[in-house]
Amino acid sequence: RDSSTSRGLGDVYKRQDPFDGIEVKFDGIAPNGYASIEGKAAQSAAQEFNYILDNTDGLSNGDKVTVTAYLDADDPTAYCIQNYGMVPSELTKIYTVSGLKSYVKSISEISDSSLKEMQSQAEDVYHSDMARSWSEDETLVSLSYLGNYLLTSKKSNEDYWGSNNILYLVYKAQIKDTYSEDGKNYDKVSDIYWYVSYYDLVVDELSLIHISEPTRRRGIS
Protein backbone atom coordinates (compact mmCIF):
# COMPACT_ATOMS: atom_id res chain seq x y z
CA ARG A 1 0.00 0.00 0.00
CA ASP A 2 1.12 3.55 -0.54
CA SER A 3 2.17 5.94 2.22
CA SER A 4 -1.19 7.75 2.29
CA THR A 5 -2.94 4.45 3.08
CA SER A 6 -0.39 3.77 5.81
CA ARG A 7 -0.97 7.21 7.31
CA GLY A 8 -4.69 6.58 7.41
CA LEU A 9 -4.20 3.21 9.06
CA GLY A 10 -1.83 4.85 11.50
CA ASP A 11 -4.84 6.50 13.14
CA VAL A 12 -6.12 3.03 14.03
CA TYR A 13 -2.96 0.89 14.37
CA LYS A 14 0.28 1.56 16.14
CA ARG A 15 3.11 2.58 13.81
CA GLN A 16 6.43 0.76 13.58
CA ASP A 17 9.53 2.00 11.73
CA PRO A 18 10.86 -0.76 9.45
CA PHE A 19 14.08 1.24 8.92
CA ASP A 20 15.01 1.28 12.60
CA GLY A 21 18.35 -0.56 12.66
CA ILE A 22 18.87 -0.29 8.89
CA GLU A 23 21.80 1.76 7.62
CA VAL A 24 23.15 2.61 4.19
CA LYS A 25 26.93 2.59 3.90
CA PHE A 26 28.73 4.61 1.22
CA ASP A 27 32.19 3.59 0.00
CA GLY A 28 34.53 4.18 -2.92
CA ILE A 29 35.63 7.37 -4.63
CA ALA A 30 33.22 9.73 -6.41
CA PRO A 31 31.99 9.70 -9.11
CA ASN A 32 32.29 5.93 -8.74
CA GLY A 33 31.04 5.56 -5.18
CA TYR A 34 28.78 2.69 -4.23
CA ALA A 35 26.14 1.99 -1.60
CA SER A 36 25.22 -1.07 0.44
CA ILE A 37 22.61 -1.85 3.07
CA GLU A 38 23.81 -2.86 6.51
CA GLY A 39 22.18 -3.76 9.80
CA LYS A 40 19.03 -5.61 10.75
CA ALA A 41 15.51 -4.37 11.37
CA ALA A 42 15.10 -3.66 15.09
CA GLN A 43 11.30 -3.86 15.12
CA SER A 44 9.85 -7.38 15.48
CA ALA A 45 7.17 -6.61 12.87
CA ALA A 46 9.91 -5.93 10.27
CA GLN A 47 12.10 -8.96 10.94
CA GLU A 48 10.89 -10.70 7.77
CA PHE A 49 11.26 -7.64 5.55
CA ASN A 50 13.69 -7.48 2.63
CA TYR A 51 15.43 -4.25 1.65
CA ILE A 52 16.59 -3.10 -1.76
CA LEU A 53 18.41 0.00 -3.04
CA ASP A 54 17.31 1.73 -6.23
CA ASN A 55 20.89 2.79 -7.05
CA THR A 56 24.07 1.13 -5.83
CA ASP A 57 26.94 2.57 -7.86
CA GLY A 58 28.18 5.56 -9.84
CA LEU A 59 27.55 7.79 -6.81
CA SER A 60 28.84 11.20 -5.71
CA ASN A 61 28.32 13.17 -2.52
CA GLY A 62 24.89 14.78 -2.51
CA ASP A 63 23.23 12.11 -4.65
CA LYS A 64 20.05 10.50 -3.32
CA VAL A 65 19.37 6.77 -3.02
CA THR A 66 16.10 5.15 -1.99
CA VAL A 67 15.72 2.01 0.09
CA THR A 68 12.46 0.06 -0.25
CA ALA A 69 11.20 -2.42 2.33
CA TYR A 70 9.17 -5.32 0.94
CA LEU A 71 8.06 -8.91 1.39
CA ASP A 72 8.42 -11.52 -1.34
CA ALA A 73 4.86 -12.88 -1.11
CA ASP A 74 2.81 -10.57 1.09
CA ASP A 75 1.78 -6.96 1.18
CA PRO A 76 3.98 -5.60 4.00
CA THR A 77 1.27 -3.40 5.50
CA ALA A 78 -1.33 -6.20 5.52
CA TYR A 79 1.28 -8.57 6.96
CA CYS A 80 2.07 -6.22 9.85
CA ILE A 81 -1.60 -5.63 10.64
CA GLN A 82 -2.48 -9.31 10.56
CA ASN A 83 0.48 -10.52 12.59
CA TYR A 84 1.36 -7.61 14.86
CA GLY A 85 -1.56 -5.20 14.87
CA MET A 86 0.82 -2.52 13.58
CA VAL A 87 1.47 -0.63 10.35
CA PRO A 88 4.82 0.43 8.83
CA SER A 89 5.40 4.16 9.24
CA GLU A 90 6.95 4.14 5.74
CA LEU A 91 8.06 1.59 3.18
CA THR A 92 10.62 3.74 1.38
CA LYS A 93 13.34 5.95 2.79
CA ILE A 94 15.68 8.35 1.02
CA TYR A 95 19.34 8.60 2.02
CA THR A 96 21.81 11.28 0.92
CA VAL A 97 25.25 10.15 -0.22
CA SER A 98 28.01 11.58 1.97
CA GLY A 99 31.51 10.88 3.18
CA LEU A 100 32.98 9.89 -0.18
CA LYS A 101 36.38 11.04 -1.31
CA SER A 102 36.49 12.35 -4.87
CA TYR A 103 39.13 12.52 -7.57
CA VAL A 104 40.72 15.94 -7.89
CA LYS A 105 39.34 17.74 -10.94
CA SER A 106 40.92 21.17 -10.58
CA ILE A 107 44.16 22.66 -9.26
CA SER A 108 41.99 24.91 -7.07
CA GLU A 109 41.04 21.83 -5.03
CA ILE A 110 44.66 21.40 -3.97
CA SER A 111 45.52 23.57 -0.96
CA ASP A 112 48.79 25.47 -0.69
CA SER A 113 49.86 23.24 2.18
CA SER A 114 49.19 20.06 0.17
CA LEU A 115 51.08 21.44 -2.82
CA LYS A 116 54.04 22.35 -0.60
CA GLU A 117 54.02 18.83 0.85
CA MET A 118 54.15 17.35 -2.65
CA GLN A 119 56.94 19.76 -3.66
CA SER A 120 58.93 18.69 -0.61
CA GLN A 121 58.39 15.03 -1.54
CA ALA A 122 59.46 15.70 -5.12
CA GLU A 123 62.65 17.45 -4.05
CA ASP A 124 63.47 14.57 -1.70
CA VAL A 125 63.07 12.20 -4.64
CA TYR A 126 65.40 14.31 -6.77
CA HIS A 127 68.10 14.40 -4.10
CA SER A 128 67.71 10.66 -3.56
CA ASP A 129 68.23 10.08 -7.30
CA MET A 130 71.31 12.31 -7.15
CA ALA A 131 72.86 10.32 -4.32
CA ARG A 132 72.15 7.03 -6.07
CA SER A 133 73.10 7.69 -9.68
CA TRP A 134 75.19 10.85 -10.09
CA SER A 135 78.94 10.67 -10.67
CA GLU A 136 81.47 12.55 -8.56
CA ASP A 137 81.92 14.96 -11.48
CA GLU A 138 78.34 16.27 -11.20
CA THR A 139 77.18 18.91 -8.73
CA LEU A 140 73.73 20.42 -8.27
CA VAL A 141 73.86 24.20 -8.59
CA SER A 142 70.15 24.86 -8.14
CA LEU A 143 66.74 23.17 -8.27
CA SER A 144 63.86 25.54 -9.06
CA TYR A 145 60.15 24.78 -9.04
CA LEU A 146 58.57 26.04 -12.26
CA GLY A 147 54.89 25.09 -11.84
CA ASN A 148 52.37 22.31 -12.20
CA TYR A 149 49.96 20.82 -14.69
CA LEU A 150 46.91 18.68 -13.96
CA LEU A 151 45.40 16.19 -16.41
CA THR A 152 41.91 14.94 -15.57
CA SER A 153 39.60 12.43 -17.21
CA LYS A 154 36.55 14.05 -18.81
CA LYS A 155 34.23 11.11 -18.12
CA SER A 156 34.11 8.66 -15.21
CA ASN A 157 34.66 5.73 -17.58
CA GLU A 158 37.71 7.25 -19.28
CA ASP A 159 41.18 7.69 -17.83
CA TYR A 160 44.79 8.52 -18.60
CA TRP A 161 46.85 5.34 -18.65
CA GLY A 162 44.66 3.73 -16.01
CA SER A 163 44.38 6.86 -13.84
CA ASN A 164 41.64 9.39 -13.15
CA ASN A 165 44.04 12.29 -12.86
CA ILE A 166 47.76 13.02 -13.12
CA LEU A 167 49.49 15.99 -11.47
CA TYR A 168 52.89 17.01 -12.86
CA LEU A 169 55.31 19.13 -10.81
CA VAL A 170 57.93 20.65 -13.11
CA TYR A 171 61.44 21.72 -12.07
CA LYS A 172 64.53 23.24 -13.61
CA ALA A 173 67.83 21.86 -12.34
CA GLN A 174 71.21 23.44 -13.05
CA ILE A 175 73.93 20.82 -12.95
CA LYS A 176 77.65 21.53 -13.02
CA ASP A 177 79.87 18.99 -14.78
CA THR A 178 83.58 19.10 -13.99
CA TYR A 179 85.69 16.56 -15.86
CA SER A 180 88.82 16.03 -17.95
CA GLU A 181 88.95 14.65 -21.46
CA ASP A 182 91.83 14.47 -23.94
CA GLY A 183 94.02 16.47 -21.60
CA LYS A 184 91.50 19.25 -21.27
CA ASN A 185 89.51 20.30 -18.22
CA TYR A 186 85.82 21.07 -18.59
CA ASP A 187 83.64 23.09 -16.26
CA LYS A 188 80.12 23.31 -17.64
CA VAL A 189 76.68 24.13 -16.22
CA SER A 190 73.71 22.50 -17.96
CA ASP A 191 69.97 23.09 -17.57
CA ILE A 192 67.84 20.00 -17.04
CA TYR A 193 64.05 20.11 -16.95
CA TRP A 194 62.66 17.48 -14.61
CA TYR A 195 59.24 16.46 -13.38
CA VAL A 196 57.49 14.10 -11.02
CA SER A 197 53.92 12.91 -11.44
CA TYR A 198 51.23 12.06 -8.92
CA TYR A 199 48.43 9.72 -9.96
CA ASP A 200 44.83 9.48 -8.72
CA LEU A 201 44.87 12.32 -6.20
CA VAL A 202 41.70 12.36 -4.09
CA VAL A 203 40.16 14.99 -1.83
CA ASP A 204 37.80 14.31 1.08
CA GLU A 205 34.85 16.31 2.40
CA LEU A 206 37.22 18.36 4.60
CA SER A 207 39.18 19.41 1.48
CA LEU A 208 42.17 17.34 2.58
CA ILE A 209 44.25 15.88 -0.23
CA HIS A 210 45.35 12.27 0.25
CA ILE A 211 48.90 12.15 -1.09
CA SER A 212 50.78 9.05 -2.15
CA GLU A 213 54.40 8.78 -3.23
CA PRO A 214 55.15 10.23 -6.68
CA THR A 215 55.17 7.37 -9.12
CA ARG A 216 57.08 8.64 -12.14
CA ARG A 217 59.85 11.15 -12.73
CA ARG A 218 61.84 12.15 -15.75
CA GLY A 219 64.56 14.57 -16.76
CA ILE A 220 64.72 16.42 -20.08
CA SER A 221 67.88 18.23 -21.08
C-alpha positions, -999 to +999 in steps of 0.1 A: +000+000+000+011+035-005+022+059+022-012+078+023-029+044+031-004+038+058-010+072+073-047+066+074-042+032+091-018+048+115-048+065+131-061+030+140-030+009+144+003+016+161+031+026+138+064+008+136+095+020+117+109-008+095+141+012+089+150+013+126+183-006+127+189-003+089+218+018+076+231+026+042+269+026+039+287+046+012+322+036+000+345+042-029+356+074-046+332+097-064+320+097-091+323+059-087+310+056-052+288+027-042+261+020-016+252-011+004+226-018+031+238-029+065+222-038+098+190-056+108+155-044+114+151-037+151+113-039+151+099-074+155+072-066+129+099-059+103+121-090+109+109-107+078+113-076+055+137-075+026+154-043+017+166-031-018+184+000-030+173+017-062+209+028-070+241+011-058+269+026-079+282+056-098+276+078-068+288+112-057+283+132-025+249+148-025+232+121-047+201+105-033+194+068-030+161+051-020+157+020+001+125+001-002+112-024+023+092-053+009+081-089+014+084-115-013+049-129-011+028-106+011+018-070+012+040-056+040+013-034+055-013-062+055+013-086+070+021-062+099-016-056+106-025-093+106+005-105+126+014-076+149-016-052+149+008-025+136+015-006+103+048+004+088+054+042+092+070+041+057+081+016+032+106+037+014+133+059+028+157+084+010+193+086+020+218+113+009+253+101-002+280+116+020+315+109+032+330+099-002+364+110-013+365+123-049+391+125-076+407+159-079+393+177-109+409+212-106+442+227-093+420+249-071+410+218-050+447+214-040+455+236-010+488+255-007+499+232+022+492+201+002+511+214-028+540+223-006+540+188+009+542+173-026+569+198-037+589+187-006+584+150-015+595+157-051+626+174-040+635+146-017+631+122-046+654+143-068+681+144-041+677+107-036+682+101-073+713+123-071+729+103-043+721+070-061+731+077-097+752+109-101+789+107-107+815+126-086+819+150-115+783+163-112+772+189-087+737+204-083+739+242-086+701+249-081+667+232-083+639+255-091+601+248-090+586+260-123+549+251-118+524+223-122+500+208-147+469+187-140+454+162-164+419+149-156+396+124-172+366+140-188+342+111-181+341+087-152+347+057-176+377+072-193+412+077-178+448+085-186+468+053-186+447+037-160+444+069-138+416+094-132+440+123-129+478+130-131+495+160-115+529+170-129+553+191-108+579+206-131+614+217-121+645+232-136+678+219-123+712+234-131+739+208-130+776+215-130+799+190-148+836+191-140+857+166-159+888+160-179+890+147-215+918+145-239+940+165-216+915+193-213+895+203-182+858+211-186+836+231-163+801+233-176+767+241-162+737+225-180+700+231-176+678+200-170+641+201-169+627+175-146+592+165-134+575+141-110+539+129-114+512+121-089+484+097-100+448+095-087+449+123-062+417+124-041+402+150-018+378+143+011+348+163+024+372+184+046+392+194+015+422+173+026+443+159-002+454+123+002+489+121-011+508+090-021+544+088-032+551+102-067+552+074-091+571+086-121+598+111-127+618+121-157+646+146-168+647+164-201+679+182-211 
